[in-house]
Amino acid sequence: MDLLIGFLLFAGIFGIYDALRKINNNILDQTEEIKKLREELAKK
């Protein structure tokens, strides 16, 4: 029983970590896209 609770706790923590990592990557990608758009607008 303790092993099951430990596994579920580990899986939950890993799921939260993975979700935060994906959110962070999306924010970084969006920041890069905004920089590219600003550079394109500055050229015009």
Distance bins in CASP14 RR format, pairs under 12 A and 6 or more apart:
PFRMAT RR
TARGET T0000
AUTHOR 0000-0000-0000
RMODE 2
METHOD distances of the structure
MODEL  1
1 7 0 0 0 0 0 1 0 0 0 0 0
1 8 0 0 0 0 0 1 0 0 0 0 0
2 8 0 0 0 0 0 1 0 0 0 0 0
2 9 0 0 0 0 0 1 0 0 0 0 0
3 9 0 0 0 0 0 1 0 0 0 0 0
3 10 0 0 0 0 0 1 0 0 0 0 0
4 10 0 0 0 0 0 1 0 0 0 0 0
4 11 0 0 0 0 0 1 0 0 0 0 0
5 11 0 0 0 0 0 1 0 0 0 0 0
5 12 0 0 0 0 0 1 0 0 0 0 0
6 12 0 0 0 0 1 0 0 0 0 0 0
6 13 0 0 0 0 1 0 0 0 0 0 0
6 14 0 0 0 0 0 1 0 0 0 0 0
7 13 0 0 0 0 0 1 0 0 0 0 0
7 14 0 0 0 0 0 1 0 0 0 0 0
8 14 0 0 0 0 0 1 0 0 0 0 0
8 15 0 0 0 0 0 1 0 0 0 0 0
9 15 0 0 0 0 0 1 0 0 0 0 0
9 16 0 0 0 0 0 1 0 0 0 0 0
10 16 0 0 0 0 0 1 0 0 0 0 0
10 17 0 0 0 0 0 1 0 0 0 0 0
11 17 0 0 0 0 0 1 0 0 0 0 0
11 18 0 0 0 0 0 1 0 0 0 0 0
12 18 0 0 0 0 1 0 0 0 0 0 0
12 19 0 0 0 0 1 0 0 0 0 0 0
13 19 0 0 0 0 0 1 0 0 0 0 0
13 20 0 0 0 0 0 1 0 0 0 0 0
14 20 0 0 0 0 0 1 0 0 0 0 0
14 21 0 0 0 0 0 1 0 0 0 0 0
15 21 0 0 0 0 1 0 0 0 0 0 0
15 22 0 0 0 0 1 0 0 0 0 0 0
15 23 0 0 0 0 0 1 0 0 0 0 0
16 22 0 0 0 0 0 1 0 0 0 0 0
16 23 0 0 0 0 0 1 0 0 0 0 0
17 23 0 0 0 0 0 1 0 0 0 0 0
17 24 0 0 0 0 0 1 0 0 0 0 0
18 24 0 0 0 0 0 1 0 0 0 0 0
18 25 0 0 0 0 0 1 0 0 0 0 0
19 25 0 0 0 0 0 1 0 0 0 0 0
19 26 0 0 0 0 0 1 0 0 0 0 0
20 26 0 0 0 0 0 1 0 0 0 0 0
20 27 0 0 0 0 0 1 0 0 0 0 0
21 27 0 0 0 0 0 1 0 0 0 0 0
21 28 0 0 0 0 0 1 0 0 0 0 0
22 28 0 0 0 0 0 1 0 0 0 0 0
22 29 0 0 0 0 0 1 0 0 0 0 0
23 29 0 0 0 0 0 1 0 0 0 0 0
23 30 0 0 0 0 0 1 0 0 0 0 0
24 30 0 0 0 0 0 1 0 0 0 0 0
24 31 0 0 0 0 0 1 0 0 0 0 0
25 31 0 0 0 0 0 1 0 0 0 0 0
25 32 0 0 0 0 0 1 0 0 0 0 0
26 32 0 0 0 0 0 1 0 0 0 0 0
26 33 0 0 0 0 0 1 0 0 0 0 0
27 33 0 0 0 0 0 1 0 0 0 0 0
27 34 0 0 0 0 0 1 0 0 0 0 0
28 34 0 0 0 0 0 1 0 0 0 0 0
28 35 0 0 0 0 0 1 0 0 0 0 0
29 35 0 0 0 0 0 1 0 0 0 0 0
29 36 0 0 0 0 0 1 0 0 0 0 0
30 36 0 0 0 0 0 1 0 0 0 0 0
30 37 0 0 0 0 0 1 0 0 0 0 0
31 37 0 0 0 0 0 1 0 0 0 0 0
31 38 0 0 0 0 0 1 0 0 0 0 0
32 38 0 0 0 0 0 1 0 0 0 0 0
32 39 0 0 0 0 0 1 0 0 0 0 0
33 39 0 0 0 0 0 1 0 0 0 0 0
33 40 0 0 0 0 0 1 0 0 0 0 0
34 40 0 0 0 0 0 1 0 0 0 0 0
34 41 0 0 0 0 0 1 0 0 0 0 0
35 41 0 0 0 0 0 1 0 0 0 0 0
35 42 0 0 0 0 0 1 0 0 0 0 0
36 42 0 0 0 0 0 1 0 0 0 0 0
36 43 0 0 0 0 0 1 0 0 0 0 0
37 43 0 0 0 0 0 1 0 0 0 0 0
37 44 0 0 0 0 0 1 0 0 0 0 0
38 44 0 0 0 0 0 1 0 0 0 0 0
END
